[in-house]
Amino acid sequence: MAAGWSCRRWRPPGSPWPACCPPPRPQAALSLAGGLLLFGFLAGNLALQYGASRLPAQLTALVMLSEIVFAAVSAWAIDGAALTVPLLAGGALILAAGVLSARAPPAA
């Protein structure tokens, strides 16, 4: 490229990028981090599905519902999210359902 010449001088109508320059490529580290994050989510989901299929239904339901409570508490602790009355009431109902489920006699 000639010194001082910029690809931003001319843009075709309706195009977000100039015709002479391709869009910027993501950095290798960002691509690697995104790939690792994607693999981690996939592995976690597969492990959850594998474990959930081998547990009793009551325990699986309790684990799945408790995720919501832990997510709300984590959002409050880490990000300072507001714990509203409906949110706390929903969490209490989920925990109460877990207690009732744990106290129920096992199905024969």
TITIVEX-627395 format. One line per field, with one value per residue: residue number from 0; residue in three letters; x, y, z of N, C-alpha, C in turn. Coordinates in pm, 1 decimal. Example, Ala and Ser with C-alpha at 12.3 -4.5 7.8 and 13.67 -1.06 7.14 Angstrom:
# residues 2
num = (0 1);
residuo = (ala ser);
n.px = (1319.0 1285.0);
n.py = (-569.0 -225.0);
n.pz = (780.0 708.0);
ca.px = (1230.0 1367.0);
ca.py = (-450.0 -106.0);
ca.pz = (780.0 714.0);
c.px = (1320.0 1290.0);
c.py = (-330.0 3.0);
c.pz = (780.0 787.0);
This chain:
# residues 108
num = (0 1 2 3 4 5 6 7 8 9 10 11 12 13 14 15 16 17 18 19 20 21 22 23 24 25 26 27 28 29 30 31 32 33 34 35 36 37 38 39 40 41 42 43 44 45 46 47 48 49 50 51 52 53 54 55 56 57 58 59 60 61 62 63 64 65 66 67 68 69 70 71 72 73 74 75 76 77 78 79 80 81 82 83 84 85 86 87 88 89 90 91 92 93 94 95 96 97 98 99 100 101 102 103 104 105 106 107);
residuo = (met ala ala gly trp ser cys arg arg trp arg pro pro gly ser pro trp pro ala cys cys pro pro pro arg pro gln ala ala leu ser leu ala gly gly leu leu leu phe gly phe leu ala gly asn leu ala leu gln tyr gly ala ser arg leu pro ala gln leu thr ala leu val met leu ser glu ile val phe ala ala val ser ala trp ala ile asp gly ala ala leu thr val pro leu leu ala gly gly ala leu ile leu ala ala gly val leu ser ala arg ala pro pro ala ala);
n.px = (82.9 36.4 206.3 27.8 -215.4 -550.9 -782.7 -1030.7 -1122.8 -1304.0 -1624.6 -1842.9 -2186.5 -2415.7 -2251.6 -2083.1 -1809.1 -1513.6 -1452.6 -1194.7 -1073.9 -1079.1 -1303.0 -1194.6 -992.7 -1055.5 -859.1 -610.0 -593.1 -839.6 -1008.6 -923.1 -991.1 -1270.3 -1329.4 -1246.9 -1424.7 -1667.6 -1630.2 -1614.5 -1875.8 -2021.9 -1916.8 -1991.3 -2272.0 -2317.7 -2220.1 -2402.1 -2642.1 -2578.6 -2543.5 -2795.4 -2964.3 -2918.2 -2995.5 -3245.5 -3575.4 -3681.2 -3453.7 -3312.2 -3490.4 -3479.1 -3210.3 -3204.2 -3389.5 -3266.7 -3058.6 -3158.1 -3199.6 -2935.6 -2821.4 -2953.9 -2869.1 -2593.6 -2583.3 -2664.1 -2456.9 -2220.2 -2264.8 -2428.0 -2702.0 -3051.6 -3240.6 -3551.8 -3886.6 -4068.3 -3874.1 -3738.6 -3955.3 -4013.8 -3774.6 -3793.4 -4018.7 -3918.4 -3714.6 -3875.4 -4024.5 -3818.8 -3753.8 -3994.6 -3995.8 -3771.4 -3850.2 -4057.8 -4178.7 -3994.0 -4086.1 -4246.5);
n.py = (-118.6 221.8 483.2 649.5 607.2 513.8 254.1 336.0 539.5 509.6 377.6 132.0 186.9 108.6 -83.6 -212.7 -232.1 -119.1 -172.8 -238.0 -346.9 -627.8 -735.3 -685.5 -940.5 -1171.0 -1176.4 -1424.9 -1519.0 -1446.1 -1602.3 -1856.6 -1848.9 -1823.3 -2066.9 -2250.5 -2180.1 -2245.2 -2523.7 -2590.6 -2527.8 -2709.7 -2957.6 -2944.6 -2942.8 -3192.0 -3359.6 -3299.5 -3393.9 -3665.0 -3737.8 -3667.5 -3846.3 -4076.2 -4051.4 -4055.3 -3929.8 -3736.8 -3632.6 -3532.6 -3333.8 -3161.6 -3080.4 -2947.8 -2738.1 -2606.5 -2478.0 -2237.7 -2088.3 -2069.4 -1927.0 -1679.6 -1594.4 -1584.2 -1383.4 -1168.9 -1161.2 -1135.4 -942.3 -753.8 -755.5 -683.6 -821.0 -894.5 -894.9 -1079.6 -1246.9 -1352.5 -1484.1 -1676.0 -1823.3 -1922.3 -2086.3 -2275.3 -2391.7 -2492.2 -2681.7 -2857.0 -2950.0 -3077.1 -3274.0 -3421.7 -3525.3 -3691.9 -4027.0 -4284.7 -4387.1 -4693.4);
n.pz = (0.0 -64.7 102.3 352.3 232.4 274.1 338.7 400.4 249.0 39.8 14.7 -98.7 -195.2 60.7 174.0 455.4 467.6 302.0 -48.7 -111.0 107.8 325.0 592.2 934.3 1083.8 1351.0 1648.2 1718.5 1981.5 2085.2 1928.4 2010.7 2282.5 2260.3 2134.7 2332.6 2535.3 2414.1 2385.9 2657.4 2751.4 2596.3 2685.6 2956.2 2935.0 2813.4 3016.1 3218.8 3104.3 3082.1 3352.0 3457.2 3333.5 3469.8 3730.4 3993.9 3919.2 4096.5 4224.7 4005.6 3917.0 4136.8 4127.9 3878.5 3924.1 4134.8 4013.1 3917.0 4148.5 4246.6 4035.9 4056.1 4310.7 4265.0 4068.8 4223.9 4416.9 4264.5 4062.4 4173.3 4132.8 4170.8 4433.2 4418.2 4562.8 4429.6 4311.6 4534.6 4654.8 4460.0 4467.6 4729.6 4702.0 4523.1 4679.8 4886.7 4745.3 4686.1 4943.7 5013.7 4817.6 4885.9 5128.7 5064.7 5042.7 4875.0 4545.3 4475.1);
ca.px = (0.0 108.8 210.6 -76.1 -341.9 -637.0 -893.8 -1156.9 -1155.2 -1417.7 -1711.4 -1953.2 -2315.4 -2477.0 -2154.2 -2018.7 -1663.9 -1466.7 -1431.5 -1053.3 -1024.8 -1170.0 -1329.9 -1083.4 -997.2 -1042.6 -727.2 -597.9 -622.2 -984.4 -1066.4 -891.7 -1073.4 -1407.4 -1336.8 -1240.4 -1549.5 -1767.9 -1604.9 -1650.3 -2021.6 -2067.3 -1880.2 -2075.4 -2408.0 -2318.2 -2205.7 -2529.7 -2738.3 -2537.3 -2573.5 -2938.9 -3033.5 -2888.0 -3042.1 -3391.6 -3641.7 -3695.3 -3324.1 -3281.8 -3573.2 -3425.7 -3085.0 -3236.2 -3453.9 -3174.8 -2973.1 -3218.5 -3172.8 -2793.1 -2795.0 -3001.5 -2779.2 -2464.6 -2599.7 -2667.4 -2325.8 -2112.4 -2295.3 -2509.2 -2839.5 -3151.5 -3321.7 -3686.5 -3977.2 -4109.5 -3760.0 -3717.9 -4068.4 -3993.1 -3666.7 -3845.6 -4105.1 -3832.7 -3651.8 -3979.9 -4053.5 -3708.1 -3768.0 -4106.8 -3955.2 -3675.9 -3919.9 -4155.9 -4127.8 -3958.4 -4189.7 -4216.9);
ca.py = (0.0 347.8 548.6 747.4 571.5 443.9 178.7 395.9 653.4 484.0 266.8 112.1 217.3 0.6 -179.6 -166.4 -234.9 -74.6 -281.4 -272.8 -409.0 -723.7 -703.4 -725.7 -1077.8 -1177.3 -1214.1 -1568.4 -1546.8 -1435.4 -1721.5 -1969.1 -1836.9 -1855.1 -2211.5 -2318.8 -2153.8 -2327.0 -2663.1 -2606.2 -2532.5 -2835.5 -3066.5 -2934.0 -2983.3 -3336.8 -3422.4 -3282.8 -3486.1 -3801.0 -3759.5 -3655.7 -3965.5 -4187.3 -4019.6 -4058.2 -3811.1 -3635.0 -3568.1 -3455.8 -3213.2 -3073.2 -3022.6 -2853.1 -2619.7 -2532.0 -2394.9 -2104.9 -2020.1 -2037.4 -1822.2 -1552.3 -1555.6 -1547.8 -1252.0 -1070.4 -1153.3 -1094.7 -824.7 -658.3 -755.3 -662.0 -934.2 -841.1 -981.3 -1196.8 -1335.7 -1423.4 -1574.8 -1788.8 -1904.7 -1992.7 -2193.7 -2380.2 -2462.2 -2568.0 -2799.2 -2949.9 -3011.6 -3170.9 -3384.3 -3503.4 -3590.9 -3786.6 -4163.8 -4323.8 -4459.9 -4836.0);
ca.pz = (0.0 -67.3 232.4 376.5 169.4 367.7 279.5 442.2 164.2 -47.4 53.4 -192.1 -133.2 136.7 223.7 578.2 450.6 170.0 -144.8 -121.9 231.2 388.1 732.4 1020.3 1132.5 1495.9 1697.3 1743.4 2122.4 2102.4 1867.0 2097.3 2402.8 2221.5 2110.8 2462.1 2604.9 2347.5 2423.7 2798.3 2762.2 2537.4 2776.3 3075.2 2900.5 2793.8 3147.2 3289.0 3045.5 3117.7 3493.2 3482.3 3285.1 3558.7 3864.7 4007.7 3865.2 4201.1 4245.3 3885.2 3918.9 4239.9 4077.4 3771.2 3979.8 4221.2 3928.7 3907.8 4275.0 4251.2 3937.1 4110.6 4420.9 4204.1 4004.8 4331.9 4482.6 4173.7 3981.6 4247.0 4082.1 4275.3 4475.7 4437.4 4638.7 4350.0 4293.5 4660.2 4674.0 4368.9 4522.6 4847.0 4653.6 4467.1 4791.4 4955.1 4662.4 4705.3 5075.3 5005.8 4732.9 4960.1 5239.0 5011.5 5037.7 4737.8 4472.4 4471.0);
c.px = (86.9 101.2 99.5 -209.6 -423.7 -747.1 -1026.6 -1198.0 -1281.3 -1493.8 -1821.0 -2085.9 -2375.1 -2380.6 -2090.8 -1866.8 -1626.6 -1438.9 -1286.0 -1000.1 -1125.9 -1199.7 -1213.6 -1102.1 -986.1 -902.0 -725.7 -633.5 -772.0 -1054.2 -1042.0 -977.0 -1219.3 -1425.6 -1332.9 -1369.1 -1662.3 -1752.4 -1643.2 -1799.9 -2076.1 -2037.5 -1965.6 -2217.4 -2415.6 -2304.7 -2334.9 -2633.4 -2705.5 -2573.7 -2722.5 -3013.9 -3011.6 -2930.3 -3193.0 -3452.2 -3653.7 -3564.3 -3285.4 -3361.8 -3521.5 -3297.0 -3114.1 -3299.4 -3359.2 -3078.2 -3026.5 -3188.6 -3026.1 -2756.7 -2838.3 -2910.4 -2642.6 -2472.6 -2602.7 -2528.0 -2218.3 -2141.4 -2379.0 -2651.2 -2937.4 -3226.4 -3459.9 -3772.5 -4025.4 -3995.7 -3734.1 -3831.2 -4055.0 -3883.3 -3711.9 -3937.2 -4024.1 -3766.9 -3754.2 -4017.2 -3942.9 -3716.3 -3881.2 -4071.2 -3859.9 -3744.6 -4019.8 -4097.0 -4095.3 -4070.4 -4148.4 -4213.6);
c.py = (124.3 413.3 652.2 713.9 488.1 372.4 243.6 514.0 630.7 362.7 253.6 141.7 94.1 -101.4 -127.4 -160.6 -182.8 -193.5 -326.3 -345.9 -509.7 -680.6 -748.2 -868.2 -1077.4 -1221.2 -1362.6 -1602.3 -1540.9 -1556.6 -1844.1 -1965.6 -1870.4 -2004.0 -2291.0 -2299.8 -2237.9 -2473.6 -2686.9 -2613.9 -2664.9 -2952.4 -3063.7 -2980.1 -3134.2 -3410.5 -3412.8 -3380.5 -3631.1 -3830.7 -3757.7 -3780.0 -4085.3 -4162.8 -4037.4 -3925.1 -3700.8 -3559.1 -3483.0 -3326.0 -3113.5 -3005.0 -2916.6 -2725.1 -2538.6 -2445.9 -2251.6 -2023.6 -1978.9 -1928.4 -1686.2 -1503.5 -1514.3 -1410.8 -1141.8 -1051.1 -1096.4 -960.3 -720.5 -648.4 -742.6 -790.9 -880.9 -941.1 -1099.5 -1296.7 -1417.6 -1521.4 -1696.8 -1880.7 -1984.7 -2107.7 -2308.7 -2459.6 -2544.9 -2693.4 -2902.9 -3022.4 -3113.8 -3294.0 -3477.8 -3580.9 -3695.0 -3926.7 -4203.6 -4406.6 -4605.7 -4890.3);
c.pz = (0.0 69.1 243.1 312.9 264.4 291.5 311.2 353.9 84.0 1.4 -51.9 -122.8 -65.6 193.1 352.6 566.0 312.7 79.2 -147.1 0.7 284.9 531.8 820.9 1071.2 1284.1 1535.6 1730.7 1887.8 2149.1 2043.3 1953.3 2223.5 2372.6 2197.7 2240.4 2541.6 2545.1 2385.7 2569.4 2819.1 2708.1 2630.8 2902.5 3049.5 2880.3 2926.5 3227.7 3235.0 3081.0 3262.8 3521.3 3436.1 3376.9 3703.1 3873.2 3964.9 3969.4 4221.2 4125.0 3881.6 4021.3 4192.9 3971.1 3826.8 4067.8 4140.2 3920.6 4033.0 4282.0 4150.9 3990.1 4222.6 4366.7 4137.1 4110.0 4391.1 4390.4 4109.1 4054.3 4195.3 4198.7 4304.8 4509.6 4514.9 4554.4 4328.4 4419.1 4687.2 4583.2 4417.2 4643.4 4804.7 4594.2 4578.1 4868.8 4876.1 4675.7 4838.3 5073.4 4922.8 4806.3 5071.8 5191.3 5010.4 4894.0 4674.4 4461.0 4331.3);
